[in-house]
Amino acid sequence: MRWPAEIIWATFLDNLRNPFDMLMVFFIPIMIFFLLVFSVSTTPKPTFKANFSLPEGFRTSDKPDAALEYRDNVLTVKILTSDPRKISMIKGKIWKLKAYLERVKPFFKVKYVKLGKINEQTYTLAGVLTMSILAGGLVGAVRTVSIYREKGLLKLLSSLPAKNSIFYLPIVPISMALLGAGVVMVLALCFKIPMILSSLFPLYVIACSTISTLLGLLVALPIKSANAANGIASMLFTILPFFSGVYFPLDFLPKSLRLLAPFLPTTWMGNIMKKALGI
């Protein structure tokens, strides 16, 4: 039967024709991508922490990019960043450190250990991906339900077998969420944002898209007014990320507000995307 595919395709095109939805799904996540990702310095100097005194030229920090340990004639360099530029700079510094230490101890080994910690750009990328998926699923679901209700298709879908009615309704917003995430990932790859992609990355994106779409359906289905549903969706899109650790770690929030995080779907979406990028 051809009509379900035709209705789904027409609804998808209707979503993309709406300027407000285009703004929410594509332009806002892209704008956030450029503002947040590139607000972080792209060529920062690495910082170090060591169990011995460091010579001049080594920056120290409470959150270092490399931890140095010197025991039993072995210099262990624990690399705490995945940024290839920082790693290259760290190795260059280690050669200078090796020459410095050889004045005291002529023979010792250098051992590198990569711990895979991700830098600020990668954390920001996970947040932008979450926002993009939230925009596509949440806004797309509200828009799709509005279109289906206006055209009388909700009643038609409810008369179909349960498996069909459940499948047809979320397929458009999930597709929009996946499309938005794809645009952000293409940008991230083009600008070489450091990341350690999980082998389950596609499944993680689909899971987040499903969560976002279900949130949109929970908003749209009980509310018959399209304007009211769109208003609530916009409010959720704006407010939820601030209490979910999407823009910044939850530690920055007061303790009372942190208690809300486990109950918000955007918290789980953000955690899933961080895991997808190796954070």
N, C-alpha and C positions, 0 to 999 in steps of 0.2 A: 504494500500500500504506500503510494508516493506522498500523500498529503502531509504526514508528519514531518518529513524531511523538508518539504517546501515551506511549511509554517516556521520551522526552526530557522531556516536560512533567511526568510523574510524578517523574522524577529531580530536576528543577529544584525542584519543590515539596518533595520530601524534603530537599533541601539547605537550603531556607529554614526548614523545621520544626526543624532541629537547633539547639539554643540555642548550642552552641559555635561553629558556623559563622556564625550570625547575629552573634555577638559579634565574630568575627574580620573578617567582611566589612563590617559596617555600623558597629557601635558603636565599635570601636577606631579606625578612620579618622576618624569624626566627633569622637571625643574628642581625638585628636591634632590635628585641625583647630582646635578651639577653644583647646586648650592652647598650641599653637605659634604660630598666626596671631595670636591676640590677646595673646600675651605680648610681641609687638612693639608699640611705641607707635604708635597709629593717627594721631596728629597731631604728628609730630616737626617741629622747626624745621629748615629746609634749611641746609646748610653750603656754603661757597663757597671757591674758590681763584682767585687772580687774579695777573696779572703786574704789578700795581701795588698800592700800599698801600690797604687798605680802611678806611672810616670805622668808628666805633663802631656796634655793633648787628649786625655781620656775623660770623657764626661761621665758623671755618675748620676744615678737617679734611683728613687725608691721602686720604680717600675722599669727595670733595665731591659735592653734588647739582647744583652748577652751577660751570662753569669760566669765568672772565671774562678776556677779552683786549681791550686797548685799543691800537689801532694805526691810524695814518693817519685820525684823526677818526672811527673806527668802533669802537663798543663791541660786541664779539661775545660773546653769552651762550650758552654750550654747556650745554644742559639734559641732565643725566645721570640723570634719574629719570622714570618714567612715572606717578608718583603725582599725580593731578590736584590734590590739596590742596597738595602741595609746589610744584607748578608755579605755582599761583595765588599762593602766598606769595613765590616767587622773583620773579615779575613785579612784585609790590607792592614788594619790596625794590629792584628795578632802577629804579623811578621815583624812589625816594629817592636812589639812587646817581647817577642822571642829574642830579638837582638839585645834588648835591654836586660832580660833575665840571664842570657848566656854570659854576661859579664860576671855574674855571681855563681852560676851553676852551668858549666860548659855543656853538659849532656842531659837532655831531657826530651820527652815526646810531647807532641801536641795532639790532643784528641778532641774531635768535634762531635757534639751531640745536639741534634735538632729536636726540639720539643714541640715545634709546630704551633706556637702561639701566633694568632693573627693580629695584624695591626689595626689602627683606628679606621682606615679606609674600608677594610673588610667588614668591620662591625657596622659601619654606616651603610655599606652595600646590602647587608642583611636587612636593615631597617627599610631601605628604599624598596627592596623586593617585597617585603611584607606590606608596605603601603600600596604598591602597585597591584598586588593580588587582592588586597582589601578593597581597593577602588573598583577593580573589575568585577569581583564577586558580589560585593555589597550593592554597588550602584547598578550593576548589570541585572541582579535579581529583582531589585525594585522596579527597574525599567521594564523588564520582561513581564513581570506580573501585571504591571499597568497596561501593557500592550495586549496581553492575553485577556485581561478583564474587559478592556474597551471593545475588543473584537468578539467577545462572547466565547472565547476559546477555553476559559477556565471551566465552564460548565461542561463543555465537550470533553475535556480531558478527564474530568471527574467521572464521566460515564464510561470511560475505558477501563480495561483491567488494571488492577493496582500497580502491577509492575510497569506498565506503559506510562501511566499518569505520573508516577514518581520519576521516571527516566527523562521524559520530554521536558519537564519544567526547568530543571537546573542546568540543562546542557548548554544553553546560551551563556548564562553568567559565568559558568566554569570556563567556557571557551574564551570569554573576554578576559578573565583573570589570567589564564595561561598566556594569552597574547600580550597582555601588559607586562608580565614577568619576562617574556621572551625579549621584548624591546629593551628592558633594563639590562638583561644579561648580555645582549649584543653590545650595548654601550660599555658595560663593564669589561668585556673582552677586548673591545676596540681600544680602550684607554688603559688596558693592562692592569686592572685592579688586582692585587694579590689575593689569591683564594686557594683553598684546598677542597675541591669539589668532591662530595661524597658520591659513591657509586649509585646511591639511592636518590640522587638529586631530583630526577623527574618525579619519583613517587612522593617526595616531600613537597614539591610544588603542587602536585595534584591534591595532596592532603590539605594544604593551606587553602587552595582554591575552593575545595569542598566546604571547609569550615566557613570561609568568607561568604560563600553562596548560601549556606544554611542560615547564617546570620541575616542576610538580606531577605530570605524567604520568611523568616520569623517576623521581620518588620513589615513586609509588604502584604502578606496574606491576610492578616487580621484587619488591616487598614484599607478601606475602600477608596479613600481619597488619594490620588496619585501625588498631588502637591504635598500633602501631609507626610506621606511615606518618603518622598524625596527629601523633605526637610529633616526628618528623623535620621535618614541615612547619612546626610551631610554632617549632622551633628555628631553621630557616632564616628564617622570617618575622621573628624577633626579632634574629638576629645579622647577616644579610647587609646590611641598610640601613646599619649603622654603618661598614661598610668600603666603601661604594659612593657616598659623597657625597650620600646622600638626605636625612639630617637636617642636615648641615652640609658645607661645602666640603671637598674632599679635602686641601686645604692644612693643615687642622687635625690631620691624622693624621701619625704618624712616617713617615719616608721608607720604611722597611721595609714598613710596612703598606700604603702607597700603591701598592706594586708589585702587590698582589693585585687592585686595583680593575679593571683591564682584563679580568680573567678571570672576573668575577662578572656574571651576567645582570642583577642589579639596578642595576649601574653603567650599563649600556646603557639600561635602562628609565628611570632617572633623567635621563640625557642626552636621551632622546627627549622626555620630558615637559617638560624645560626648554625645548627647542627649540619645542615645541608652544605654550608660553606666551610665547615671544619672548625668552627669556633667552639 
